[in-house]
Every structure is written in C-alpha cells, then in structure tokens.
Amino acid sequence: MIRLMILLLGIPFLMQGQNSIKCSTSEINKKYFAEHPEARKEREWLNKKSKLAELNKSVISTSLTIPIVFHINDATNPEKVTLAQVQSAVDILNEDFNGLNPEFNSLRTEFQSIAADIEINFCLAAIDPDGNTTSGVTYHYNDYNGREPNGSGGAVKSVSVWPCDKYLNVWVVNKVEDDNDLYWSGWAFYPSTSLANQGLDGIVYNHRYLGYGEGSSDVSGPASWQAKMARVLTHEVGHYLNLMHTFNDNCNAPDDEVSDTPPLLSSTGDCQQLGPFCSGVTIVNDENYMDYSPCPSMFTEGQKTRVLTTLNSTVGYRNNLWSSANLIAVGCQTVTAVHPEMINNRALLKIIDILGRDTKPTADKPLFYIYDDGTVEKKIIIE
C-alpha cells in the first residue's frame, strides 16, 4: 500500500515536468549581455527604440516572411524528427503569429481589444547557403546538449549553422540543458549582432515538443492533453524577436518593456487568475505566449510593435531576414512578387506542386501554374 501511494504521488510531478514550459532564456541572456558591454549597449538602444515606437505608434504594420531552418541532432537516429513534424511546427508558428490559432477569437474579454495579428510568416528555406535545393531540415549524428561547452551551445551550433543574417536557425536536440533534465523546453538569444557574427544566434529546442503527429514529438495532436506544448516554439521565437517573459522583473519596472502586458510577480502557471498579483493589478494576461500558462493564445499590440521595431533594425541583422533579396536567395520569395508576368493578358497567381503546396519554379519537376483567369497549365522545366 505504501509503495502504491508513492507511485501515485509521483505521477503529477512527472506530468508537470512534461507539460509545463521550462525556458532558460532569461538566465543565458542576462549572463551574456552582462559579460559583453558592446552587445549590452546595442540591446539598450533597441529597447529604447522599441519603447519610443510603442509610445508614438510609429511602426507601420506589414506582412513579413522569415526563412527558417531546422538542424536535427541525435546520437543514433536524427531522422526520428520527420519533415512532417517540422512542417507541422512551422504551420503552428504561422497560425500563432497571424492570429489564426483556434483560441484567438475566444480570448478573455479584457484583452480582446489588444490581441495582435503580428503579420509574420515563417517559410522553410528552399535554398541552402551553397545555392542548392533543400527541405529546410538538416540531420546530424551527435549527442551534444544545448549548452555545451560554455553555456552558449557552441558545440551543437558549430555542427551546422547557416548564416544568421539570412536564416532563423533552430537547433533541435535531446537535452536542451546540461543537467540531464529531458524536459527543458528550449531557449533563445535576444537579437545581437555579435552573436550572429559568431554563428550562435537562434533557438535551441527540445524535439519532444516540436509540432504534432508523425515523428519524435510527445505531442500527438491538437486534442492531446499536452497540446499546448507544441506552441512553445512560438514562445521561443518571441524571444528571438526580442520579446521577454511577461513576468521578467517580478513586478519591478521595466518588467518586459511592453506597456500593455500587466506586470506579473511570477509566471501565472494557470489560467484561473489565481494570483498573487502585483500592486495595482487586478487581472493578468495569462493567455500570453510569453507567459508559462497552459492556455497560450495571443500576443498584444505592444508586443507587436516591439517585434516589428526589431525586424526593422540592423541589430542581429533582423532587417535582412525578410528583405526581398534574401527571400529570393533562400527560396522564400512570394510567387507573385517574383513572377508578375502577364501572359496573353493573364497574370500568374501562384505555382503549386502535385500535392497542392505553393512552390517556386524547379527543374525536372511537374508543376501547375495557376492564372487569374482560372486557367491552369502543367509545366516541366528541363535543364
């Protein structure tokens, strides 16, 4: 009987470990910027610029595309993370950053008016740094954790890193930290030009929480009891785009540097408004992606301004990621932008492959060209 009680008591803690965000972004960034004065100065400048943009409402909303590549690492079978799993993760990012997630239309009433469509799309890179076609996924045999050798993850990142000014690099590993805890979710560096120049800029992520369905993910689908964990990548990309935890300074200014996210003493950890609250706060944004709550569903307009300010800055080369020249170079350009030609008074709308997926012109593959007059042509470019 005693042994049975011990077993039952252990179950909730196991579930908690597998079903709660464990992100160490704050700690690693605090250490890095404290040790690198020039990087700290650059970050302080970006924070001031973001606050000013939020105050003046001076950032123009526009749809941007960010190329992304996933580097999968495992000692025996990196291909346990499938392309379908990766594509699912990208689909989730595109939902969350465009207000298309199912929960977006049923948010807590008090925050509906400031829930933001960030208007960012993520595209699996189709061209690698050498100009070759790619799936946007690379596979590597190693057992590096996400920290070694000195806390910045340089070991696993050096195995495969694509230019940080052109791609958002995501390193998928078995152990995010070096403490043998399998359930750390991930972490990311805030924008920094020096980190990008060193090939360290990007996200370290736990394969167990990557996307839905087929592959290594512990999250089987939207109906899973831990489905929210598939949205942890949204949280980490938020850090990459200069968003901090909403509970960053535990009720102390400047908290997360965003004016419309109520300050928090610590992560809510729930969606029941149980508190305790900071002085003067009566309700918190527990549905925010940058909290640790089990109901991640939204960003705020203030967070959107901070993200767009970052993407329009040279810090960490964030403004180059979505430039037209870079999107063409990495194969993430929009078809209409690259192929605006008129043929017999008809405009090309898009090109799709045999599975109906948007694509770019590719040699030796049957593709379907769709025009604005309703016609479709099947073409094969032979080289």
DRENNU-619246 format. One line per field, with one value per residue (C-alpha): x, y, z; residue number from 1. Coordinates in steps of 0.5 Angstrom, whole numbers, plus 500, padded with zeros to 3 digits. Example, Ala and Ser with C-alpha at 12.3 -4.5 7.8 and 13.67 -1.06 7.14 Angstrom:
BEGIN
east: 525	527
north: 491	498
up: 516	514
k: 1	2
end
This chain:
BEGIN
east: 500	506	509	503	502	509	508	501	505	510	505	503	510	512	506	508	515	513	507	510	514	522	525	532	532	533	539	543	542	543	550	552	550	553	559	559	559	558	553	549	550	546	541	540	539	534	530	529	528	522	519	519	516	510	509	509	505	510	511	507	504	506	507	514	517	522	526	528	532	532	538	536	541	541	547	543	537	537	531	527	525	521	520	512	514	518	513	507	511	512	505	503	508	504	498	500	504	498	492	490	490	483	483	484	477	475	480	479	474	479	485	481	482	489	490	495	496	504	503	509	510	515	518	522	528	528	536	542	548	551	545	543	535	534	528	530	532	539	541	547	549	552	550	551	546	544	549	556	561	561	553	552	551	557	558	552	551	558	556	551	550	547	549	545	544	540	536	533	537	533	538	533	537	535	537	537	541	547	543	540	533	530	524	527	523	528	532	534	539	536	538	545	550	556	552	550	557	559	554	551	544	538	534	536	529	527	525	519	515	516	510	504	504	509	516	519	514	511	505	501	496	491	487	493	493	499	498	500	507	507	506	513	517	512	515	522	521	518	525	529	524	526	520	522	518	512	514	521	522	517	513	519	520	521	519	518	519	512	506	500	502	501	507	507	510	512	509	502	502	495	489	485	487	489	495	498	498	503	501	495	494	487	488	494	495	495	494	500	505	511	508	508	501	497	493	498	494	496	501	499	499	505	509	508	511	517	517	517	522	527	525	526	533	540	541	543	541	534	532	536	532	526	529	527	534	535	528	530	537	534	528	522	520	513	511	507	513	518	513	509	509	503	502	496	493	493	497	501	498	502	505	504	507	503	501	498	503	506	513	518	520	524	528	525	519	512	509	502	502	495	493	488	483	482	487	492	498	502	510	516	523	528	535
north: 500	505	503	505	511	513	512	516	522	521	522	529	531	527	530	537	536	534	539	546	551	551	556	559	565	570	567	566	573	576	573	574	582	583	580	584	591	593	588	591	598	595	592	598	602	597	597	605	605	600	604	610	607	604	611	614	608	609	602	601	594	590	582	580	573	570	564	558	552	546	543	536	533	526	521	515	517	524	523	521	528	528	533	532	534	540	543	542	546	552	551	553	559	561	561	564	570	571	571	564	560	557	561	568	569	567	571	573	579	584	583	582	589	589	582	583	579	580	579	575	568	563	559	553	555	552	554	553	557	554	555	548	546	544	542	547	541	538	532	531	525	528	528	535	538	545	549	546	547	554	556	558	552	553	545	543	550	549	542	546	553	557	565	568	574	570	565	563	557	552	547	541	537	531	535	543	544	540	538	531	534	532	537	543	546	551	558	563	569	576	580	581	583	580	573	573	574	568	564	563	567	563	558	551	547	540	535	533	539	540	540	535	528	524	524	524	529	527	532	528	533	539	534	532	533	537	540	547	545	545	552	553	554	561	563	562	565	571	571	571	577	581	579	578	574	578	576	579	583	580	587	591	596	596	589	586	593	593	598	593	587	587	586	579	577	571	566	565	558	557	560	562	569	566	571	573	580	586	592	596	590	586	582	579	577	569	568	571	567	570	567	560	559	553	557	561	564	571	577	584	590	593	586	587	594	591	586	590	595	589	587	594	595	592	589	582	583	582	587	583	577	579	583	582	580	575	572	570	568	563	561	564	569	570	568	574	578	574	572	578	577	578	572	573	579	574	574	569	568	562	556	549	542	536	536	543	546	553	553	556	554	548	544	537	537	537	544	547	555	558	564	570	568	561	557	552	550	544	545	542	546	542	543
up: 500	502	495	491	495	493	486	485	489	483	477	478	478	472	468	471	468	461	461	463	460	462	459	461	456	462	465	459	456	463	463	456	456	463	460	453	454	447	446	452	449	443	447	451	444	441	448	448	440	442	447	443	438	442	445	438	435	429	427	420	420	414	413	413	412	416	413	418	418	423	425	428	432	435	437	434	429	428	423	428	427	421	416	417	424	422	418	423	427	422	421	428	428	422	426	432	429	425	430	426	432	434	441	438	437	445	449	456	454	458	453	446	444	444	442	436	429	429	421	420	416	417	411	411	407	400	398	403	403	398	393	393	394	401	405	410	415	416	420	424	429	436	443	444	449	448	453	452	452	456	456	449	446	441	440	437	433	430	427	423	423	417	416	422	417	412	416	423	426	430	433	436	441	446	452	452	458	461	468	465	465	459	460	459	453	450	450	445	445	444	438	438	432	436	437	430	427	432	429	436	434	434	438	442	442	445	440	445	444	436	432	432	429	426	429	435	439	445	443	438	436	438	442	446	454	453	446	449	449	441	442	446	440	439	446	444	437	441	445	438	436	443	447	454	459	462	469	467	473	478	479	478	472	467	467	460	457	454	457	455	459	466	471	474	480	477	472	473	472	471	467	473	475	482	483	487	483	483	487	483	478	478	472	468	461	463	455	453	449	453	460	462	463	460	455	451	445	444	443	445	440	445	443	436	436	440	435	428	431	432	425	422	426	424	431	429	422	423	418	413	414	411	405	398	396	402	401	393	396	401	396	401	396	394	387	386	387	383	377	376	368	364	359	354	359	365	371	374	381	384	383	386	386	385	393	392	396	394	391	386	379	380	374	372	377	374	377	376	374	376	373	375	369	372	367	370	366	368	366	367	366	363	365
k: 1	2	3	4	5	6	7	8	9	10	11	12	13	14	15	16	17	18	19	20	21	22	23	24	25	26	27	28	29	30	31	32	33	34	35	36	37	38	39	40	41	42	43	44	45	46	47	48	49	50	51	52	53	54	55	56	57	58	59	60	61	62	63	64	65	66	67	68	69	70	71	72	73	74	75	76	77	78	79	80	81	82	83	84	85	86	87	88	89	90	91	92	93	94	95	96	97	98	99	100	101	102	103	104	105	106	107	108	109	110	111	112	113	114	115	116	117	118	119	120	121	122	123	124	125	126	127	128	129	130	131	132	133	134	135	136	137	138	139	140	141	142	143	144	145	146	147	148	149	150	151	152	153	154	155	156	157	158	159	160	161	162	163	164	165	166	167	168	169	170	171	172	173	174	175	176	177	178	179	180	181	182	183	184	185	186	187	188	189	190	191	192	193	194	195	196	197	198	199	200	201	202	203	204	205	206	207	208	209	210	211	212	213	214	215	216	217	218	219	220	221	222	223	224	225	226	227	228	229	230	231	232	233	234	235	236	237	238	239	240	241	242	243	244	245	246	247	248	249	250	251	252	253	254	255	256	257	258	259	260	261	262	263	264	265	266	267	268	269	270	271	272	273	274	275	276	277	278	279	280	281	282	283	284	285	286	287	288	289	290	291	292	293	294	295	296	297	298	299	300	301	302	303	304	305	306	307	308	309	310	311	312	313	314	315	316	317	318	319	320	321	322	323	324	325	326	327	328	329	330	331	332	333	334	335	336	337	338	339	340	341	342	343	344	345	346	347	348	349	350	351	352	353	354	355	356	357	358	359	360	361	362	363	364	365	366	367	368	369	370	371	372	373	374	375	376	377	378	379	380	381	382	383
end
